[in-house]
Amino acid sequence: MEKCIVCNNRKGRKPCLTHGDGLICTLCCGSNRSWPYCNTLCRFFPEEERENLLGVKIGQMSITRNDTGETVRFTSNCFLPNVFEFFKCTIKNLDLKFLNSQTLSVEATINFQSKKSPDEVYFKDKWKKEENWGSFEYLYNYYPLFFIFTEINYKVFPLKTELLMNSHHLDFTDSTVHWNVGMPFSKVKTKRKHISGPQGLQIQLEEYIDGSGFRGNNYAVFSSIHLNIDLKLKFVLTCQERNIDADDLTLNFPIKLFFPFKEVIIENINHVVPPGFKLNKKPSINLYNPSNKIGLNKIPIQPKYKHNLVYDSKENLLSDKIALNSYKIFELDFDFVPTVKSEALTFVTTYPIPSSIYNSINKLYSETFAPAIVSVNNYSDKTINASIIAEIQEVSNLFEKDIVIGPFSQEIVRITPTLKEGVIQHLHHILDTALTIKVISEGKTILRSNDPIQVLARDTMIWEIEDPGRSWAIDLSNLVVSWITPHAPAVDEVISTAARKIGGMGCFVDDASMIKEIKAIYDTISEDIRYVNRPFSFGTDEHVSTQRILSPKQTLNESSGNCIDLTVLFASCLEALGIKPFVVLVPQHAFVGWKCESSPEFLETTVMGVEDFFSAIEKGKKNYETFNSSNEGNIKLIDVEKIRGKKIYPPSWFS
């Protein structure tokens, strides 16, 4: 009989991972079972579960405006894994360099140590994975490494982030949505709140963190865990809007860093002040302790939403040596005073420019999507003038704007040069070029920049873009109507051929005669067309969803197309007849529909050339009913007539 490896008295019955798979008796297993003692990969270690009195899983929330496609996301929760209680984080060098008064570069050398295995992270508290990422399961194996909180009134944008190990880039993701941060061993709890209203006393359920945590606007980096090896974290953050204090001209920039581990040691801190500024005083060092009163109410993340950091208490650190043995936010508080009268800054997008729909984007989204933003700050007590000149080299017209900046004020200008149609017409490849910007004030050039930018080929559509921090997105799918060309000669030829089959077109007076003409179009296209299974979409990076779409002219010339190619071809023919089409988008697929006097009809375009018209109608209707009944926001009907009302028309080169 093998005796228990712990008491050496009773019979060992279970393999104990803590003792190298030696056997442990039931009594010793139960009495010693705990997070500090056990290897939690053990199958006998109990799994932690989430309380859910609400009866629903809220997940990550967002609201999308149907008219503009702008998506506002809501704050999310991030619960730290329990095993972080047994991790030590050493920051060997923390370098803070202000590139200008609104942009901060941070570099840190980080080393993690623990007797726990990285495989134990979120293993027995895996409910937190779903809490942190909702339905985005591909992010479940990304773990929080670093947070930077802000109490600035305006949103902080990540410009560039890198995570390296032995000079090789590590995969990571980042976020500006995880405002509620729960410490290890904290849980979600629900309390009942009695509210008096018109219908009497009602009970409302509210969720909160049972334990401790922080709440506030932050930028967070998530990746895998690597022990006992140096990692290099580099990132650049910017705040595009700042208030200027007219009394003392002080610009305050507090940096609140949070490394989410039980023990944190910061060995060396360096900082560089921005050009044209000097420190008003030595940076103060403060520590913030987590609060045990964090509610989990979700709020929309908006650029000018003012929200102060929620914490328990604040203490001043007099020593430059940072050794933390509990979860604290570490703050360096900088006060700058300008030594210049004015300053101009530029922020250039990392998104590619979709050449064919870019000018349409300017019509609909100029306040949200722009290749660049220029900020001009006036630190004097007199009004100044400035002229801004910008150009996307090789492809755009010159952008020029004159502005007036009041005393101790800031003006922000979105740089939106229009593209030259004669150039875009011949752009069949991705063009790597540059955006040049110059700002002149009081006869002097105060900004000259030349930043790389990418312009996509004319047949490339961007379906959606989101900011690197995932706090907002823009659905650009309405602009697919730019590929619908009712007046193209190739479409006219289809209509003429179909008309000869039935003796005329455009004469429908009711649904029955309309269907007769639509069938003739279907039969005509089907004579020489086949579906090809090209990917519905691909991405230039994780924040931009793009796709090549053939114009109807190209689809007819090639006698083939994928679902979206065939959909815009059929929609072009419908619009040419005066029929009001829909483009129907579902996950990884598209099909066509149109308005009728009774109810809308739908058609599956991928069966053209293979199945008859009524079979295509039946499949289109089935597709619509399947996705429309799911109630998960997985279907979108793009009303071509409605989008045309916003002056979105096909460019000439698609005809």
C-alpha positions in Angstrom: 0.0 0.0 0.0 1.4 3.4 -1.1 1.0 5.8 1.8 -0.1 9.5 1.6 2.7 11.7 0.5 1.7 14.3 3.1 0.8 12.5 6.3 2.7 9.3 5.5 0.0 7.5 7.5 -3.2 6.9 5.6 -3.5 5.2 2.2 -2.7 7.5 -0.8 -5.7 7.6 -3.1 -5.4 10.6 -5.5 -2.5 11.8 -7.6 -1.3 15.2 -6.2 0.2 17.5 -8.8 1.7 19.7 -6.1 3.9 16.7 -5.1 4.8 15.4 -8.5 1.9 13.0 -8.9 2.6 11.3 -5.6 -0.6 9.9 -4.0 -2.4 11.9 -1.3 -5.2 10.7 1.0 -8.7 12.1 0.8 -8.4 13.8 4.2 -5.1 15.6 3.4 -6.3 16.5 0.0 -9.4 18.2 1.4 -7.7 19.9 4.4 -4.8 21.3 2.3 -6.8 22.2 -0.8 -6.3 25.9 -1.5 -5.1 28.3 -4.2 -1.7 28.9 -2.5 -1.0 25.2 -1.8 -2.4 23.4 -4.9 -1.5 23.2 -8.5 -4.9 24.2 -9.8 -4.5 22.1 -12.9 -5.5 19.2 -10.7 -8.8 17.7 -11.7 -9.9 17.5 -8.0 -9.5 21.3 -7.5 -12.9 22.9 -7.6 -13.8 25.4 -10.4 -15.0 28.9 -9.5 -18.3 30.0 -11.0 -19.9 33.3 -11.7 -23.1 34.3 -9.9 -25.8 35.3 -12.4 -29.0 36.3 -10.7 -30.0 38.5 -13.7 -30.6 35.4 -15.7 -28.8 36.8 -18.8 -25.2 37.2 -19.9 -24.8 40.8 -20.9 -21.3 40.5 -22.5 -19.9 43.4 -24.5 -22.6 45.9 -25.5 -22.7 48.3 -28.4 -25.2 50.6 -30.2 -25.0 51.2 -34.0 -26.8 54.1 -35.6 -28.6 52.9 -38.7 -28.2 56.2 -40.5 -24.5 56.7 -40.1 -23.2 53.2 -39.2 -21.3 54.6 -36.2 -21.0 52.1 -33.4 -20.5 53.2 -29.8 -19.3 50.5 -27.4 -20.0 50.3 -23.7 -17.5 49.8 -20.9 -16.5 46.2 -20.1 -15.2 44.3 -17.1 -11.8 42.8 -16.7 -11.4 40.3 -13.8 -7.8 39.4 -13.0 -7.0 35.7 -12.7 -6.6 34.4 -9.2 -3.1 33.0 -9.8 -1.8 36.6 -10.3 -1.9 36.7 -6.5 1.2 34.5 -6.6 3.1 36.4 -9.4 5.9 38.9 -9.0 6.5 41.5 -11.7 9.8 43.3 -12.0 10.1 46.4 -14.2 13.8 46.8 -14.8 13.5 50.0 -16.8 10.5 52.3 -17.2 11.2 55.1 -19.8 8.6 57.8 -20.2 9.2 60.2 -23.1 6.9 63.0 -24.1 7.1 63.4 -27.9 5.0 66.5 -27.6 2.6 68.0 -25.0 -0.1 65.5 -26.0 1.8 62.4 -27.0 3.6 60.0 -24.6 6.0 57.2 -25.5 6.4 54.4 -22.9 9.0 51.7 -22.9 9.3 49.1 -20.1 11.4 46.0 -19.6 9.3 43.5 -17.7 10.0 40.1 -16.1 7.4 37.8 -14.5 8.3 35.3 -11.8 6.0 32.7 -10.1 6.0 29.2 -8.8 2.6 28.8 -10.5 2.4 27.6 -14.1 1.2 30.0 -16.9 -1.3 27.1 -17.7 -3.0 27.9 -14.4 -4.0 31.4 -15.5 -7.8 31.4 -15.8 -7.9 27.6 -15.6 -10.2 27.2 -12.6 -11.7 30.7 -12.8 -12.4 30.5 -16.5 -15.8 32.3 -16.1 -13.6 35.4 -16.2 -12.6 34.8 -19.8 -16.2 35.2 -20.9 -16.7 38.1 -18.6 -13.7 39.9 -20.0 -14.3 39.2 -23.7 -17.9 38.2 -24.2 -18.5 36.3 -27.5 -14.9 37.1 -28.8 -13.7 33.6 -28.0 -10.5 34.1 -30.1 -9.3 36.5 -27.3 -9.9 34.1 -24.4 -6.2 33.2 -24.2 -5.0 36.8 -23.9 -4.2 37.8 -20.3 -3.9 41.3 -18.8 -0.3 42.5 -18.5 -0.6 46.3 -18.1 -3.0 49.1 -17.7 -2.6 52.9 -17.9 -5.4 54.9 -16.4 -6.2 58.5 -17.1 -8.3 61.2 -15.4 -8.1 63.5 -18.4 -11.5 64.6 -19.5 -10.9 63.4 -23.1 -10.3 60.0 -24.6 -6.7 58.6 -24.9 -5.8 57.0 -28.2 -3.2 54.3 -28.7 -1.1 55.1 -31.7 1.4 52.2 -31.7 2.0 49.2 -29.5 4.7 46.5 -29.6 5.5 43.6 -27.3 8.8 41.8 -27.9 10.7 38.8 -26.5 14.3 38.3 -27.6 13.7 41.0 -30.3 10.8 39.0 -31.7 7.3 40.4 -31.7 4.7 38.6 -29.5 1.1 38.4 -30.4 -1.1 40.7 -28.2 -4.3 42.6 -28.2 -5.2 46.0 -26.6 -8.3 47.7 -25.3 -9.7 51.0 -24.1 -13.1 49.4 -23.1 -12.2 47.4 -19.9 -13.0 50.2 -17.4 -14.0 47.9 -14.5 -11.0 45.9 -13.2 -11.6 43.3 -10.5 -8.7 42.1 -8.4 -7.9 38.4 -8.0 -10.5 36.5 -6.0 -13.1 39.2 -6.6 -16.4 38.0 -8.0 -19.6 39.4 -9.6 -22.4 39.8 -7.0 -25.9 41.0 -7.4 -27.9 43.2 -4.9 -31.5 44.1 -4.8 -32.4 47.7 -4.9 -35.9 49.0 -4.0 -37.1 51.8 -6.2 -40.3 53.8 -5.8 -42.1 54.6 -9.1 -45.5 55.3 -10.7 -46.3 51.6 -10.4 -45.3 51.4 -6.7 -42.3 49.8 -5.1 -40.1 47.8 -7.5 -37.1 45.7 -7.1 -34.1 46.3 -9.4 -31.0 44.0 -9.6 -27.6 45.6 -9.7 -24.3 43.9 -10.2 -21.1 44.9 -8.4 -17.6 43.6 -7.6 -17.6 41.5 -4.5 -14.0 42.2 -3.5 -11.9 45.1 -4.7 -11.2 46.8 -8.0 -10.7 50.0 -9.9 -13.0 51.8 -12.3 -11.9 54.3 -14.9 -10.8 55.1 -18.5 -7.7 53.1 -19.3 -5.6 51.6 -22.0 -4.8 47.9 -21.4 -2.5 45.4 -23.1 -3.2 41.7 -23.1 -1.0 38.8 -24.2 0.3 35.4 -23.1 2.4 34.9 -20.0 6.1 34.1 -20.2 8.1 33.5 -17.0 11.7 34.4 -16.1 12.4 36.1 -19.4 12.6 39.8 -20.2 9.7 41.3 -22.3 10.0 44.7 -23.9 6.7 46.7 -24.0 6.6 49.8 -26.2 3.6 51.9 -26.8 2.6 55.5 -27.8 -0.5 57.2 -26.5 -2.0 60.5 -27.4 -4.7 62.8 -26.1 -5.9 64.8 -29.1 -7.7 67.5 -27.1 -6.3 69.4 -24.0 -7.4 72.3 -21.9 -5.0 75.2 -21.4 -5.0 76.9 -18.0 -4.9 80.7 -18.8 -3.8 81.5 -15.2 -0.5 79.7 -15.1 -0.3 78.0 -18.5 0.3 74.7 -16.7 -0.4 71.5 -18.7 -1.0 68.6 -16.3 -0.4 65.1 -17.5 -0.8 62.4 -14.8 0.4 58.9 -15.8 -1.3 56.2 -13.8 0.3 52.8 -14.3 -1.1 49.5 -13.1 0.7 46.2 -13.3 -1.9 43.7 -12.2 0.2 41.4 -10.0 0.5 41.0 -6.3 4.1 42.0 -6.0 5.5 44.7 -8.3 9.0 46.2 -8.2 10.0 49.2 -10.4 13.8 49.5 -10.4 14.5 52.4 -12.6 12.4 55.3 -13.9 13.4 57.8 -16.6 11.4 60.7 -18.1 11.9 63.2 -20.9 9.8 66.4 -21.1 8.2 67.5 -24.4 10.1 69.9 -26.7 9.2 73.5 -26.0 8.2 72.8 -22.4 9.8 72.7 -19.0 8.8 71.0 -15.7 7.0 73.3 -13.3 8.1 71.1 -10.4 9.5 67.6 -9.8 7.0 64.9 -10.7 5.1 63.7 -7.6 4.6 60.0 -7.0 1.3 58.7 -5.7 -0.3 55.3 -5.1 -4.0 54.5 -5.4 -5.6 51.6 -3.5 -8.5 49.6 -5.0 -12.0 50.3 -3.9 -14.5 47.7 -2.5 -17.4 49.7 -3.9 -17.3 49.2 -7.7 -20.6 48.9 -9.5 -20.7 47.1 -12.8 -23.1 49.4 -14.6 -22.2 49.8 -18.2 -21.8 53.3 -19.8 -21.2 54.3 -23.4 -17.6 55.2 -24.2 -17.7 58.6 -25.8 -14.8 60.9 -26.7 -15.9 63.7 -24.3 -17.3 61.6 -21.5 -15.9 62.8 -18.2 -15.2 60.1 -15.7 -12.9 60.2 -12.7 -11.0 57.2 -11.5 -12.8 55.2 -8.8 -10.5 54.0 -6.0 -10.4 53.7 -2.2 -7.6 55.9 -1.0 -4.5 57.8 -2.2 -1.1 58.0 -0.6 2.0 60.0 -1.5 5.2 58.0 -2.0 8.2 59.9 -0.7 10.8 57.3 -1.8 11.9 56.9 -5.4 12.2 53.1 -4.8 8.9 51.4 -5.9 8.2 48.1 -4.2 4.5 47.2 -4.0 3.2 44.2 -2.2 -0.5 44.7 -3.0 -2.5 45.9 -6.0 -1.9 49.6 -6.4 -2.0 52.1 -9.2 1.3 53.9 -9.4 1.1 57.6 -10.6 3.7 60.0 -11.9 2.1 63.5 -12.0 3.8 65.9 -14.5 3.2 69.6 -14.7 4.6 71.3 -17.8 4.9 75.0 -18.6 5.4 76.0 -22.3 8.5 77.9 -23.4 6.9 78.6 -26.8 4.0 80.8 -27.8 2.3 78.2 -30.1 2.5 74.6 -31.0 1.0 72.5 -33.9 0.6 68.7 -33.7 -0.5 66.1 -36.2 -2.1 62.7 -35.7 -2.2 60.5 -38.8 -4.4 57.5 -39.2 -3.0 54.0 -39.4 -6.1 53.0 -41.5 -5.7 52.5 -45.3 -7.6 54.9 -47.6 -10.3 53.1 -49.7 -9.8 55.0 -52.9 -13.2 54.4 -54.6 -15.4 55.3 -51.6 -13.1 57.8 -49.8 -14.8 60.9 -51.2 -18.2 59.4 -50.1 -16.8 58.7 -46.7 -16.0 62.4 -46.5 -19.6 63.2 -47.1 -20.9 60.9 -44.4 -18.2 60.5 -41.8 -15.9 63.5 -42.0 -16.3 64.1 -38.3 -15.2 60.6 -37.5 -13.0 59.3 -40.2 -10.2 61.5 -41.5 -6.7 60.7 -42.7 -5.2 63.1 -40.1 -6.0 65.6 -37.4 -4.1 68.8 -36.8 -4.2 70.5 -33.4 -2.9 74.1 -33.1 -2.4 75.3 -29.5 -2.0 79.0 -28.6 -0.2 79.6 -25.3 -0.2 83.4 -25.6 -2.6 86.1 -24.5 -3.2 87.3 -28.1 -5.2 85.8 -31.0 -3.1 84.2 -33.7 -3.8 83.0 -37.3 -2.6 79.8 -38.9 -2.8 78.2 -42.3 -2.9 74.5 -42.9 -1.8 72.9 -46.2 -2.0 69.1 -46.7 -1.8 66.6 -49.5 -1.7 62.8 -50.0 1.1 62.6 -52.5 0.3 61.5 -56.0 -3.4 61.0 -55.4 -5.1 64.0 -53.8 -5.9 67.6 -54.4 -4.4 70.2 -52.1 -6.2 70.7 -48.8 -6.0 74.3 -47.5 -7.6 75.9 -44.5 -7.1 79.1 -42.5 -8.0 79.2 -38.9 -8.0 81.6 -36.0 -6.9 80.5 -32.5 -8.0 82.6 -29.5 -5.8 83.4 -26.5 -4.9 80.3 -24.4 -7.0 78.1 -26.8 -6.8 75.1 -29.1 -8.3 74.5 -32.5 -8.6 71.1 -34.0 -8.9 70.6 -37.8 -9.7 67.3 -39.6 -7.5 66.9 -42.7 -9.7 65.6 -45.5 -8.2 66.2 -49.0 -10.3 64.9 -51.9 -8.8 62.3 -54.2 -8.1 63.0 -57.9 -10.6 60.9 -59.8 -8.3 60.7 -62.9 -5.6 59.0 -60.7 -8.0 56.7 -58.9 -9.4 55.5 -62.2 -6.1 53.8 -62.9 -5.3 52.6 -59.4 -5.3 48.8 -59.7 -2.9 48.1 -56.8 -2.2 49.2 -53.2 -0.2 52.4 -53.2 2.2 53.2 -50.4 2.5 57.0 -50.3 2.8 59.8 -47.8 0.6 62.5 -46.3 2.4 65.8 -46.1 1.2 68.5 -43.7 2.5 72.1 -43.1 1.2 74.6 -40.6 2.2 78.3 -40.9 1.5 80.8 -38.2 2.6 84.4 -37.9 4.9 83.9 -40.9 6.7 80.9 -39.5 6.4 77.2 -40.2 5.4 75.6 -36.9 4.8 72.1 -38.2 6.1 70.2 -41.2 5.3 66.4 -41.3 5.6 63.6 -43.8 3.8 60.4 -42.7 3.4 57.2 -44.6 -0.2 56.3 -45.6 -1.6 53.5 -47.7 -4.2 54.0 -50.5 -6.1 50.8 -51.5 -6.9 49.8 -55.1 -10.0 51.2 -56.6 -11.9 47.8 -56.4 -11.3 47.4 -52.7 -14.2 47.9 -50.2 -13.7 48.6 -46.5 -16.7 47.1 -44.6 -15.8 48.3 -41.2 -13.1 50.1 -39.2 -12.6 50.2 -35.5 -10.2 52.2 -33.3 -7.2 50.2 -32.0 -8.7 50.3 -28.5 -11.9 48.7 -29.7 -14.1 51.4 -28.1 -15.9 52.5 -31.3 -16.4 51.3 -34.9 -17.8 52.6 -38.1 -19.9 50.3 -40.3 -19.2 51.4 -43.9 -21.2 48.7 -45.6 -23.8 51.2 -46.9 -21.1 52.4 -49.3 -21.2 49.1 -51.2 -23.9 50.8 -53.3 -21.0 52.6 -55.0 -20.5 49.3 -57.0 -24.2 49.3 -58.2 -24.1 50.8 -61.7 -27.5 51.0 -63.3 -26.3 53.2 -66.2 -23.3 51.1 -67.2 -23.3 50.0 -70.9 -22.8 46.4 -69.8 -25.9 46.5 -67.7 -27.8 48.2 -70.5 -26.8 45.2 -72.7 -28.3 42.7 -70.2 -31.5 44.7 -70.1 -31.7 44.8 -73.9 -31.1 41.1 -74.2 -33.8 40.3 -71.5 -36.2 42.7 -73.2 -35.9 40.8 -76.5 -36.9 37.6 -74.7 -40.2 38.9 -73.3 -41.0 41.7 -75.8 -40.1 44.7 -73.6 -38.9 45.8 -70.2 -39.8 48.5 -67.7 -43.5 48.1 -68.3 -44.5 46.3 -65.1 -47.7 47.5 -63.4 -47.9 45.0 -60.5 -45.9 42.4 -58.6 -46.6 39.7 -61.2 -45.4 41.7 -64.2 -42.4 42.9 -62.2 -41.5 39.2 -61.4 -41.7 38.4 -65.1 -39.2 41.1 -66.0 -36.8 40.1 -63.1 -37.0 36.5 -64.2 -35.9 37.5 -67.7 -32.9 39.3 -66.2 -32.1 36.3 -64.2 -32.3 34.0 -67.2 -30.2 36.3 -69.3 -27.4 36.6 -66.8 -27.5 32.8 -66.1 -26.7 32.0 -69.7 -23.1 32.9 -69.2 -22.3 33.3 -65.5 -21.0 31.0 -62.7 -20.4 31.5 -59.0 -16.8 31.3 -57.8 -15.9 30.8 -54.2 -13.6 33.7 -53.5 -13.3 34.8 -49.8 -16.1 37.2 -48.9 -13.7 39.4 -47.0 -10.1 39.7 -45.8 -8.4 42.2 -43.6 -5.3 44.3 -43.9 -5.2 44.2 -40.1 -7.5 43.2 -37.2 -9.1 46.6 -37.1 -10.0 46.9 -40.8 -12.3 44.6 -42.7 -11.7 44.8 -46.5 -12.7 43.0 -49.7 -12.1 43.2 -53.4 -15.4 43.6 -55.3 -15.8 43.4 -59.0 -17.9 46.0 -60.8 -20.9 44.6 -62.8 -18.9 45.3 -66.0 -16.0 43.1 -64.7 -18.3 40.3 -63.5 -20.0 40.1 -66.9 -16.6 40.2 -68.7 -15.2 37.4 -66.6 -18.5 35.5 -66.6 -18.1 34.7 -62.9 -18.2 36.3 -59.5 -18.6 35.6 -55.8 -21.8 36.4 -53.8 -21.2 40.1 -53.5 -20.1 40.5 -57.1 -23.2 38.8 -58.3 -25.4 40.7 -55.8 -24.3 44.2 -57.0 -24.6 43.0 -60.6 -28.2 41.9 -60.1 -29.0 45.0 -58.0 -27.6 47.2 -60.9 -30.1 45.6 -63.3 -33.0 46.0 -60.9 -32.2 49.7 -60.3 -31.9 50.2 -64.1 -35.5 49.0 -64.5 -36.7 51.3 -61.7 -37.1 48.5 -59.2 -35.9 49.4 -55.7 -33.2 46.9 -54.7 -31.7 45.8 -51.3 -28.3 44.4 -50.7 -28.6 41.9 -47.9 -25.6 41.2 -45.8 -25.3 38.2 -43.4 -22.1 36.8 -41.9 -19.7 35.9 -44.7 -22.4 36.2 -47.4 -24.5 38.5 -49.4 -27.7 38.2 -51.6 -30.2 40.6 -53.2 -33.7 41.7 -52.5 -36.2 44.2 -53.8 -39.3 46.1 -52.8 -42.7 44.9 -53.9 -46.2 46.2 -53.4 -46.9 43.4 -51.0 -43.8 42.2 -49.2 -40.1 42.3 -50.2 -38.6 39.5 -52.3 -35.2 38.0 -52.0 -33.0 36.0 -54.4 -29.9 33.9 -53.9 -27.5 35.1 -56.6 -24.9 32.3 -56.2 -27.1 29.7 -57.9 -27.4 31.7 -61.2 -26.4 29.5 -64.1 -27.1 26.4 -62.1 -30.7 26.6 -60.8 -33.8 28.1 -62.1 -35.2 31.5 -61.1 -37.9 30.3 -58.7 -35.4 28.0 -56.9 -33.2 31.1 -56.4 -36.2 33.0 -55.0 -37.0 30.2 -52.6 -33.4 30.0 -51.4 -33.2 33.8 -51.0 -36.4 33.8 -49.0 -35.1 31.0 -46.8 -31.8 32.8 -46.2 -33.6 35.9 -45.2 -36.0 34.2 -42.8 -33.2 32.2 -41.2 -31.1 35.2 -40.3 -33.9 37.6 -39.7 -35.4 35.3 -37.0 -32.2 34.8 -35.1 -32.5 38.3 -33.5 -28.7 38.5 -33.1 -28.0 41.5 -35.3 -26.6 39.1 -38.0 -28.5 40.6 -40.9 -28.5 44.0 -42.6 -30.7 45.2 -45.4 -29.1 48.1 -47.3 -31.8 50.1 -49.0 -30.2 51.4 -52.2 -32.7 54.1 -52.8 -32.2 55.5 -49.3 -28.4 55.6 -49.7 -28.7 57.3 -53.1 -30.6 60.0 -51.2 -27.4 60.7 -49.4 -25.7 61.5 -52.7 -23.8 58.2 -52.8 -23.3 57.3 -56.5 -21.0 55.0 -58.4 -17.7 56.4 -59.6 -17.3 56.7 -63.4 -14.6 54.0 -63.6 -17.1 51.2 -62.5 -19.1 51.8 -65.7 
